[in-house]
Amino acid sequence: MPPIEYLLLFAALGCVVGFMAGLLGIGGGGIAVPSLTALFLSMGVAKGEVVHLALGTSMAAMIVTAFSSMRSHSKRGNVLVPIVKALAPGIIVGTFAATFLAAKLPARALAIFFAAFMAFAAFQMFRGTPPGDGSRQLLPAPWLFGGGLLIGAVSALVSIGGGSLTVPFLNWQSVDIRKAIGTSSAVGFPIAIAGTVGYAINGAMAAGQASSQPLTAGFVYLPAALLLASGSFFMAPVGATVAQKMQVAPLKRLFGLLLLGLSLRMLFSVL
């Protein structure tokens, strides 16, 4: 078991991730992955495996919060089940397959990809999600499957629930923004499941890698995953309550800068 100060830091990180997810409606990978990378490095995890362990642990912690978010949006009638059914097979295949790619990539390459994607996510927060013009119809099922493949693959490589890709993808097809967000929350759950299973399997297969670390299931560090999930679960509703009482748009721009700073810090620490 790690020292008590690390357990407290994991729990605190979960609270921050959950609060920001509830406040801004974003996944926690942008905060969790670089923060876990720094914590794991201070615990003595080798640089060659630290990003893999951070990605897998963040993905596992996402299961609880993704399920909670899915239920919340479903109760409000904002989950379009036919779209979820069309996207889910591609999402699961893409996420699971990408964990095998991630296991083969060096930590440096993963860190560079993560930083680049967070720059894209920050740009989206500054710009906001443009409304669909209403001229496009929902794509046929094979195209949705392909879109799910891409969303799942990228989500696995940066440990996110896919919202920064799924929401604009659906909104571009003239899906109402509230329903796009709700549907995105629903596909985040299979992303979390498939990603966790994939990182656990690949870590277990990687002889001498993170699977040899104590208290891990492959590339998932169990104490951190459990504490992150617990803190996030309890603080997400608090963030959602605060969001009803304040202007969120300026906060999203500030959060975009935070994502950039955290991802660059992770990049430099790995390099």
MIKESE-426150 format. One record per residue: residue in one letter; x negated, y negated, z negated of N, C-alpha, C in turn. Coordinates in steps of 0.05 Angstrom, whole numbers, padded with zeros to 5 digits, always signed. Layout:
N
AXYZXYZXYZ
...
//
This chain:
271
M-00017+00024+00000+00000+00000+00000-00018-00025+00000
P-00011-00045+00017-00028-00069+00018-00025-00085-00008
P-00043-00104-00014-00041-00121-00038-00015-00136-00038
I-00007-00143-00062+00019-00156-00066+00022-00182-00051
E-00001-00196-00047+00001-00222-00033+00009-00218-00004
Y+00001-00196+00008+00009-00190+00036+00038-00183+00037
L+00048-00168+00018+00076-00161+00017+00093-00186+00015
L+00084-00205-00002+00099-00230-00005+00098-00246+00021
L+00075-00246+00035+00073-00261+00060+00091-00249+00082
F+00092-00222+00083+00109-00209+00102+00139-00216+00097
A+00147-00216+00072+00174-00223+00065+00180-00253+00072
A+00161-00270+00065+00164-00299+00071+00166-00303+00102
L+00150-00289+00116+00151-00291+00146+00178-00282+00156
G+00189-00261+00145+00215-00252+00153+00237-00273+00148
C+00234-00287+00125+00254-00308+00119+00252-00331+00139
V+00227-00338+00146+00224-00360+00166+00235-00351+00193
V+00228-00327+00201+00238-00317+00227+00268-00316+00228
G+00280-00305+00207+00310-00304+00206+00323-00331+00206
F+00312-00349+00190+00324-00376+00189+00323-00390+00216
M+00299-00389+00229+00297-00402+00255+00314-00388+00276
A+00317-00362+00274+00334-00347+00293+00363-00356+00290
G+00372-00359+00265+00400-00368+00261+00404-00397+00268
L+00383-00414+00263+00386-00442+00268+00385-00448+00298
L+00367-00436+00313+00363-00443+00341+00373-00422+00360
G+00381-00399+00350+00391-00378+00368+00369-00365+00385
I+00345-00363+00373+00323-00351+00388+00313-00326+00374
G+00298-00310+00388+00286-00286+00376+00262-00294+00360
G+00253-00276+00342+00232-00283+00324+00204-00275+00333
G+00202-00262+00357+00175-00253+00366+00155-00275+00369
G+00164-00298+00377+00146-00321+00381+00132-00329+00356
I+00146-00326+00333+00134-00332+00307+00120-00308+00296
A+00134-00285+00297+00125-00261+00283+00099-00250+00294
V+00096-00248+00321+00073-00235+00333+00047-00250+00327
P+00045-00276+00332+00019-00290+00325+00014-00290+00295
S+00035-00292+00279+00032-00292+00249+00022-00265+00240
L+00034-00244+00250+00026-00217+00242-00003-00212+00252
T-00009-00222+00275-00037-00218+00286-00057-00230+00266
A-00051-00254+00256-00070-00267+00237-00071-00251+00211
L-00048-00242+00201-00048-00227+00176-00062-00200+00179
F-00057-00187+00201-00070-00161+00205-00101-00164+00208
L-00109-00185+00221-00138-00190+00223-00151-00194+00196
S-00136-00209+00179-00147-00214+00152-00147-00189+00135
M-00130-00169+00143-00129-00143+00129-00151-00124+00139
G-00165-00132+00160-00186-00116+00170-00179-00099+00194
V-00156-00103+00206-00149-00088+00230-00167-00097+00253
A-00177-00078+00268-00195-00084+00290-00182-00101+00312
K-00197-00119+00324-00186-00137+00344-00175-00121+00368
G-00186-00098+00374-00177-00083+00397-00150-00072+00394
E-00139-00070+00370-00113-00058+00366-00093-00077+00352
V-00103-00101+00344-00086-00118+00327-00061-00128+00341
V-00064-00135+00367-00040-00146+00381-00020-00124+00385
H-00029-00100+00392-00010-00077+00395+00006-00072+00369
L-00008-00073+00347+00005-00069+00321+00025-00091+00315
A+00017-00116+00321+00036-00138+00317+00060-00136+00334
L+00057-00129+00360+00080-00126+00378+00099-00104+00368
G+00088-00080+00362+00104-00058+00353+00119-00064+00327
T+00105-00077+00308+00117-00083+00282+00139-00104+00285
S+00134-00124+00302+00155-00144+00307+00179-00132+00320
M+00175-00114+00339+00197-00101+00353+00214-00084+00333
A+00201-00070+00315+00215-00054+00295+00232-00071+00277
A+00220-00094+00268+00235-00112+00250+00259-00124+00264
M+00258-00125+00291+00280-00137+00307+00305-00120+00307
I+00303-00095+00301+00326-00077+00303+00349-00087+00285
V+00343-00093+00260+00364-00101+00242+00377-00128+00250
T+00360-00148+00256+00370-00174+00263+00385-00173+00290
A+00376-00157+00309+00390-00155+00335+00417-00142+00331
F+00419-00122+00314+00445-00110+00309+00464-00129+00296
S+00454-00144+00276+00471-00164+00262+00480-00186+00281
S+00462-00195+00299+00470-00216+00318+00490-00205+00338
M+00487-00180+00347+00506-00168+00365+00534-00167+00353
R+00535-00158+00328+00561-00156+00315+00574-00183+00312
S+00559-00203+00305+00569-00230+00301+00581-00241+00327
H+00567-00239+00349+00577-00249+00374+00600-00233+00384
S+00600-00207+00379+00622-00189+00387+00648-00197+00374
K+00647-00204+00348+00671-00212+00333+00683-00238+00345
R+00666-00254+00357+00675-00279+00369+00685-00275+00398
G+00683-00251+00408+00692-00245+00435+00673-00255+00457
N+00648-00259+00450+00629-00270+00469+00610-00249+00481
V+00616-00224+00477+00599-00203+00489+00615-00191+00513
L+00604-00193+00537+00617-00182+00561+00607-00153+00564
V+00623-00134+00555+00615-00106+00554+00608-00095+00581
P+00623-00101+00602+00615-00089+00629+00587-00098+00637
I+00580-00123+00631+00553-00132+00638+00532-00118+00621
V+00538-00114+00596+00519-00100+00578+00515-00071+00589
K+00537-00058+00597+00534-00031+00608+00518-00030+00633
A+00520-00051+00650+00505-00052+00675+00475-00058+00670
L+00470-00075+00650+00442-00082+00644+00427-00062+00627
A+00442-00049+00609+00429-00032+00589+00411-00010+00600
P+00419+00005+00620+00401+00026+00630+00374+00015+00640
G+00375-00007+00655+00350-00019+00664+00334-00031+00641
I+00348-00043+00621+00335-00054+00597+00320-00032+00583
I+00333-00009+00578+00320+00013+00563+00296+00024+00577
V+00300+00029+00603+00278+00041+00619+00254+00021+00621
G+00260-00004+00626+00239-00024+00629+00224-00029+00603
T+00239-00030+00581+00226-00034+00555+00209-00011+00547
F+00220+00013+00549+00205+00037+00541+00180+00041+00559
A+00183+00037+00585+00161+00041+00603+00139+00021+00598
A+00146-00004+00592+00127-00025+00588+00110-00021+00563
T+00120-00006+00543+00104+00000+00520+00080+00018+00527
F+00084+00035+00547+00061+00051+00557+00040+00034+00571
L+00050+00014+00585+00031-00005+00598+00017-00021+00576
A+00031-00031+00556+00019-00047+00535-00002-00031+00520
A+00003-00005+00516-00017+00012+00502-00043+00014+00517
K-00042+00012+00544-00066+00014+00561-00080-00012+00564
L-00066-00034+00559-00079-00060+00563-00096-00068+00539
P-00119-00081+00544-00134-00091+00521-00120-00113+00507
A-00127-00117+00481-00114-00138+00465-00116-00165+00478
R-00139-00171+00491-00143-00197+00503-00122-00202+00525
A-00117-00182+00542-00098-00185+00563-00070-00190+00552
L-00063-00175+00531-00036-00178+00519-00034-00206+00507
A-00055-00216+00494-00054-00243+00482-00051-00264+00503
I-00065-00261+00526-00062-00281+00547-00034-00281+00559
F-00023-00257+00563+00005-00255+00573+00024-00267+00554
F+00021-00261+00528+00038-00272+00507+00037-00303+00507
A+00013-00314+00508+00011-00343+00507+00024-00356+00532
A+00020-00343+00555+00032-00354+00580+00063-00353+00578
F+00073-00331+00568+00103-00329+00566+00113-00349+00545
M+00100-00353+00523+00109-00373+00504+00108-00401+00515
A+00089-00406+00533+00089-00432+00547+00115-00435+00564
F+00122-00413+00577+00147-00413+00593+00171-00418+00574
A+00172-00403+00551+00194-00406+00533+00196-00435+00522
A+00173-00447+00516+00172-00474+00506+00183-00493+00527
F+00176-00489+00553+00186-00505+00574+00217-00504+00576
Q+00227-00479+00572+00256-00476+00572+00270-00492+00550
M+00257-00492+00526+00268-00507+00504+00268-00537+00509
F+00247-00547+00522+00246-00576+00529+00267-00583+00550
R+00271-00565+00569+00289-00570+00591+00318-00565+00583
G+00323-00545+00566+00350-00536+00560+00359-00517+00582
T+00380-00502+00577+00391-00484+00597+00410-00499+00616
P+00403-00502+00641+00420-00516+00660+00446-00500+00664
P+00469-00514+00667+00494-00499+00671+00495-00487+00698
G+00508-00464+00700+00512-00451+00726+00530-00469+00743
D+00526-00469+00769+00542-00487+00786+00568-00474+00794
G+00573-00450+00786+00599-00437+00792+00601-00425+00820
S+00580-00428+00836+00581-00419+00864+00573-00390+00867
R+00560-00378+00847+00550-00351+00849+00568-00332+00834
Q+00570-00308+00845+00585-00287+00832+00565-00268+00819
L+00576-00251+00801+00559-00232+00787+00547-00213+00808
L+00521-00207+00805+00507-00190+00823+00518-00161+00822
P+00515-00145+00843+00523-00117+00842+00506-00102+00821
A+00517-00079+00813+00504-00063+00792+00475-00056+00798
P+00467-00049+00822+00438-00043+00827+00420-00066+00821
W+00429-00090+00828+00413-00114+00822+00412-00120+00792
L+00434-00115+00778+00434-00119+00749+00415-00099+00736
F+00414-00074+00747+00396-00054+00737+00367-00064+00740
G+00361-00075+00764+00334-00086+00769+00328-00109+00751
G+00348-00127+00747+00343-00149+00728+00338-00139+00700
G+00352-00118+00692+00348-00106+00666+00320-00094+00663
L+00310-00081+00685+00283-00071+00684+00263-00092+00678
L+00265-00115+00692+00246-00137+00689+00248-00149+00661
I+00273-00154+00652+00277-00166+00626+00266-00147+00604
G+00272-00121+00606+00262-00102+00586+00232-00101+00586
A+00220-00101+00609+00190-00098+00611+00177-00123+00598
V+00186-00146+00605+00173-00170+00594+00179-00172+00564
S+00203-00164+00555+00210-00165+00527+00191-00147+00511
A+00185-00123+00522+00167-00105+00507+00139-00116+00505
L+00130-00130+00526+00102-00140+00526+00098-00164+00508
V+00120-00178+00500+00118-00201+00483+00135-00198+00457
S+00148-00175+00454+00164-00169+00431+00186-00190+00425
I+00204-00193+00445+00227-00211+00442+00252-00196+00448
G+00275-00208+00441+00300-00195+00446+00310-00200+00474
G+00296-00215+00490+00303-00219+00518+00320-00243+00524
G+00328-00258+00503+00347-00280+00507+00336-00302+00525
S+00310-00307+00524+00299-00329+00541+00299-00321+00570
L+00304-00296+00576+00306-00287+00604+00335-00280+00611
T+00349-00266+00592+00377-00257+00598+00396-00280+00601
V+00394-00300+00583+00413-00323+00584+00411-00338+00610
P+00388-00347+00619+00387-00361+00645+00394-00343+00668
F+00388-00317+00666+00395-00298+00688+00425-00296+00691
L+00439-00294+00669+00469-00292+00670+00481-00319+00676
N+00470-00340+00665+00481-00367+00670+00478-00375+00699
W+00456-00366+00712+00452-00370+00740+00474-00357+00757
Q+00485-00335+00746+00507-00321+00760+00534-00332+00751
S+00534-00356+00741+00559-00371+00733+00573-00358+00709
V+00559-00343+00693+00571-00334+00668+00570-00357+00648
D+00593-00361+00634+00595-00382+00614+00572-00380+00594
I+00561-00403+00586+00537-00402+00570+00541-00388+00543
R+00564-00392+00530+00569-00379+00505+00570-00349+00508
K+00583-00340+00530+00584-00311+00535+00557-00300+00544
A+00541-00317+00558+00514-00308+00565+00497-00304+00540
I+00500-00322+00521+00485-00319+00496+00494-00294+00480
G+00520-00291+00479+00531-00267+00465+00523-00241+00478
T+00525-00240+00504+00517-00216+00518+00487-00211+00516
S+00472-00232+00516+00443-00229+00511+00437-00217+00484
S+00452-00226+00464+00448-00214+00437+00453-00184+00437
A+00473-00176+00453+00480-00147+00453+00458-00131+00467
V+00445-00141+00488+00424-00126+00501+00398-00127+00485
G+00397-00145+00466+00373-00146+00448+00371-00122+00431
F+00393-00109+00424+00392-00085+00407+00379-00061+00421
P+00387-00054+00446+00373-00032+00459+00344-00039+00465
I+00338-00064+00469+00310-00072+00473+00294-00065+00448
A+00305-00072+00424+00291-00067+00399+00287-00037+00394
I+00308-00022+00400+00307+00007+00396+00286+00020+00414
A+00289+00015+00441+00270+00027+00460+00242+00018+00456
G+00238-00008+00449+00211-00018+00444+00198-00006+00420
T+00214-00003+00399+00203+00009+00374+00195+00038+00379
V+00212+00053+00392+00206+00081+00398+00181+00083+00415
G+00180+00066+00436+00157+00067+00454+00131+00060+00440
Y+00131+00039+00424+00106+00032+00410+00098+00053+00389
A+00118+00065+00376+00112+00086+00357+00099+00110+00371
I+00110+00118+00394+00099+00141+00409+00072+00135+00419
N+00068+00112+00431+00042+00105+00443+00021+00101+00422
G+00028+00090+00399+00009+00088+00377+00000+00115+00367
A+00020+00133+00365+00013+00160+00355-00005+00175+00375
M-00001+00169+00401-00017+00182+00421-00045+00171+00423
A-00049+00147+00413-00075+00133+00416-00094+00142+00394
A-00109+00162+00399-00128+00172+00379-00148+00151+00371
G-00151+00147+00345-00170+00128+00335-00161+00099+00336
Q-00136+00095+00345-00125+00068+00346-00108+00062+00321
A-00087+00046+00324-00072+00037+00301-00058+00061+00288
S-00054+00083+00302-00041+00106+00290-00057+00117+00266
S-00083+00110+00265-00099+00120+00243-00097+00102+00218
Q-00084+00078+00221-00080+00060+00199-00060+00073+00179
P-00064+00069+00153-00044+00079+00134-00018+00064+00136
L+00004+00079+00130+00031+00068+00129+00040+00057+00156
T+00031+00071+00177+00041+00063+00204+00055+00087+00217
A+00073+00080+00235+00085+00099+00253+00077+00091+00281
G+00055+00101+00290+00043+00091+00315+00034+00063+00313
F+00044+00046+00331+00038+00017+00330+00058+00001+00313
V+00070+00013+00294+00089+00000+00276+00079+00002+00247
Y+00072-00021+00235+00063-00022+00208+00088-00024+00190
L+00095-00002+00176+00120+00001+00163+00126-00020+00141
P+00107-00026+00123+00113-00046+00102+00121-00073+00114
A+00106-00082+00134+00112-00108+00146+00138-00107+00161
A+00144-00085+00175+00169-00084+00190+00193-00085+00171
L+00192-00070+00149+00214-00069+00131+00218-00097+00117
L+00197-00109+00109+00199-00135+00095+00208-00157+00114
L+00197-00157+00139+00206-00176+00159+00236-00173+00164
A+00245-00148+00168+00273-00144+00173+00291-00153+00150
S+00282-00147+00126+00298-00155+00102+00301-00185+00100
G+00278-00199+00101+00279-00228+00099+00295-00241+00121
S+00292-00231+00146+00306-00241+00169+00336-00237+00166
F+00343-00213+00157+00372-00206+00154+00386-00226+00136
F+00374-00233+00113+00387-00250+00094+00386-00280+00101
M+00365-00288+00116+00362-00316+00122+00375-00325+00148
A+00380-00306+00166+00393-00314+00192+00420-00327+00188
P+00438-00317+00170+00463-00331+00166+00459-00359+00155
V+00439-00363+00138+00433-00390+00127+00426-00409+00150
G+00409-00400+00168+00402-00416+00191+00426-00423+00208
A+00443-00403+00212+00467-00408+00228+00486-00428+00215
T+00488-00428+00189+00504-00447+00174+00493-00475+00177
V+00467-00478+00174+00454-00504+00177+00458-00515+00205
A+00457-00497+00225+00460-00505+00253+00486-00519+00258
Q+00507-00512+00242+00533-00524+00246+00534-00553+00237
K+00514-00561+00222+00514-00587+00209+00493-00607+00219
M+00478-00599+00239+00457-00616+00249+00453-00613+00279
Q+00439-00633+00290+00432-00632+00318+00409-00613+00323
V+00414-00593+00340+00395-00571+00344+00375-00578+00367
A+00384-00593+00387+00368-00598+00411+00340-00610+00404
P+00338-00631+00387+00311-00641+00381+00294-00620+00366
L+00307-00603+00350+00292-00583+00336+00281-00562+00355
K+00296-00556+00376+00286-00537+00396+00260-00547+00409
R+00259-00573+00414+00235-00584+00426+00211-00582+00407
L+00216-00588+00382+00195-00585+00362+00186-00555+00359
F+00206-00538+00361+00200-00509+00358+00184-00500+00382
G+00190-00512+00406+00174-00505+00429+00145-00511+00426
L+00139-00534+00413+00111-00541+00407+00099-00522+00387
L+00115-00513+00367+00105-00494+00348+00098-00468+00361
L+00115-00458+00380+00109-00434+00394+00083-00436+00410
L+00079-00458+00422+00054-00462+00438+00030-00461+00419
G+00032-00475+00396+00010-00475+00377+00004-00448+00366
L+00025-00433+00358+00020-00406+00347+00008-00387+00368
S+00018-00388+00393+00008-00370+00413-00021-00376+00420
L-00027-00402+00421-00055-00409+00427-00074-00401+00405
R-00064-00403+00380-00080-00395+00357-00085-00365+00359
M-00065-00350+00365-00068-00321+00368-00088-00315+00390
L-00086-00329+00413-00103-00324+00435-00132-00329+00428
F-00138-00351+00414-00166-00357+00406-00176-00337+00385
S-00158-00328+00367-00167-00310+00347-00175-00283+00359
V-00160-00274+00379-00167-00249+00393-00191-00251+00411
L-00193-00274+00425-00215-00278+00443-00241-00282+00427
//
